[in-house]
Amino acid sequence: AQTVTQSQPEMSVQEAETVTLSCTYDTSESDYYLFWYKQPPSRQMILVIRQEAYKQQNATENRFSVNFQKAAKSFSLKISDSQLGDAAMYFCAYRSAMRGFGNEKLTFGTGTRLTIIP
Amino acid sequence: SAVISQKPSRDICQRGTSLTIQCQVDSQVTMMFWYRQQPGQSLTLIATANQGSEATYESGFVIDKFPISRPNLTFSTLTVSNMSPEDSSIYLCSVVRVGTDTQYFGPGTRLTVL
């Protein structure tokens, strides 16, 4: 079974600075997807960024980028120019690329609470 | 992304009663899921809602406690039966749109059981 580990329960960053959230995972599969979701106090789970394991290029979405190290099974999220609206719980998640037999489900890490200091 | 709505957004219920949560999507999706998020915890998958057939439950979750329906491609319900305070959680539905591999989440239902 796949596992996802987020070793930082809490992180804080000054507004406008850069912060990196860590995520490692364990899998025997070679093809899969990795995601970062954000959950603000409103509790809505919002997709931040998505990475396909077969792509070597790191995904980027505006101020959000990932450092995907497949061999190390590491998938960190970098937030540049942090804004107050970035304050939330951030969850890393894994999904197999295989279809059927429950492979489409997401396995989540325990989350990192990010605080933005004005 | 898909527009996903959940009803109710929150509820406070008495022990021993049941609550049905609805999830509606604005377009056809291939898959629908139900997750539970206990206070201060991460998300745990309850089951995959299968259109026109019985849901597929994860280990630790049973149909008698969490019956699920999915009568068509855009709608699903989750019932939390015979509730106890331990069922107090956020319940979220998620969907995978046709042609994608990404799950999008509804706004969640915050359930408190007294």
Contacts between the chains, C-beta under 8 A, distances in Angstrom:
chain1	res1	chain2	res2	distance
A	33	B	101	5.9
A	33	B	102	7.7
A	35	B	102	7.2
A	35	B	103	7.9
A	37	B	105	7.6
A	42	B	107	7.6
A	43	B	37	8.0
A	43	B	90	5.6
A	43	B	107	7.1
A	43	B	108	4.7
A	43	B	110	6.9
A	44	B	105	6.9
A	44	B	107	5.0
A	44	B	108	6.7
A	45	B	43	7.6
A	45	B	92	6.4
A	45	B	94	7.6
A	45	B	105	3.7
A	45	B	108	7.6
A	46	B	105	7.8
A	47	B	1	7.2
A	47	B	102	6.4
A	47	B	103	8.0
A	47	B	104	6.5
A	50	B	102	5.8
A	91	B	42	6.3
A	91	B	43	7.1
A	95	B	101	7.1
A	95	B	103	7.6
A	97	B	101	7.4
A	102	B	48	6.5
A	102	B	56	6.2
A	102	B	58	8.0
A	104	B	31	5.6
A	104	B	48	7.5
A	104	B	96	6.5
A	104	B	101	7.8
A	105	B	33	6.6
A	105	B	45	5.0
A	105	B	48	6.9
A	105	B	58	7.8
A	106	B	33	7.9
A	106	B	43	7.5
A	106	B	45	7.2
A	106	B	94	7.7
A	106	B	103	5.8
A	108	B	42	4.6
A	108	B	43	4.9
A	108	B	44	7.9
A	109	B	42	6.6
A	110	B	41	7.7
A	110	B	42	5.0
A	111	B	42	5.5
